[in-house]
């Protein structure tokens, strides 16, 4: 258990600076999606109510706050592995809770506006952004935040980092 905790708390920070681009992409999407859950009922409480989540108002607000805070953590590269893991779990739950019914055509949410409306192709089309977010977070979970991150600053503030030019 100590090894797992250590793995999450001490991510590699020597990755390329370009990892920042992936953090900005994933973090900003989670950040604004969290805000949208507060601003538009159909994205927050209404959506969670239609999907049959228990305590939809509490659940929607909890998820929204997690997305806002987690999005900012990814953008700044702080607690990157922990945040990426949280988002991977969240996105898998989101896909499972919304797309299985789409496959069967029994979704309580509106069907896609254009064909395919049900079946595997509809599901694959509708999960494209979820899939991209999951894989981006998986990359960040494995590789860490990179050099342009708060994780890097914290890691290197305790020891001298040498670079070879």
Rosetta blueprint (number, residue, H / E / L):
1 X L
2 X H
3 X H
4 X H
5 X H
6 X H
7 X H
8 X H
9 X H
10 X L
11 X L
12 X L
13 X L
14 X L
15 X L
16 X L
17 X L
18 X L
19 X H
20 X H
21 X H
22 X H
23 X H
24 X H
25 X H
26 X H
27 X H
28 X H
29 X H
30 X H
31 X H
32 X H
33 X H
34 X H
35 X H
36 X H
37 X H
38 X H
39 X H
40 X L
41 X H
42 X H
43 X H
44 X L
45 X H
46 X H
47 X H
48 X H
49 X H
50 X H
51 X L
52 X L
53 X L
54 X L
55 X L
56 X H
57 X H
58 X H
59 X H
60 X H
61 X H
62 X H
63 X H
64 X H
65 X H
66 X H
67 X H
68 X H
69 X H
70 X H
71 X H
72 X H
73 X H
74 X H
75 X H
76 X H
77 X L
78 X L
79 X L
80 X H
81 X H
82 X H
83 X H
84 X H
85 X H
86 X H
87 X H
88 X H
89 X H
90 X H
91 X H
92 X H
93 X H
94 X H
95 X H
96 X H
97 X H
98 X H
99 X H
100 X H
101 X H
102 X H
103 X H
104 X H
105 X L
106 X L
107 X L
108 X L
109 X L
110 X L
111 X L
112 X L
113 X L
114 X L
115 X L
116 X L
117 X L
118 X L
119 X L
120 X H
121 X H
122 X H
123 X H
124 X H
125 X H
126 X H
127 X L
128 X H
129 X H
130 X H
131 X H
132 X H
133 X H
134 X H
135 X H
136 X H
137 X H
138 X H
139 X H
140 X H
141 X H
142 X H
143 X H
144 X L
145 X L
146 X L
147 X L
148 X L
149 X L
150 X H
151 X H
152 X H
153 X H
154 X H
155 X H
156 X H
157 X H
158 X L
159 X L
160 X L
161 X L
162 X L
163 X L
164 X L
165 X L
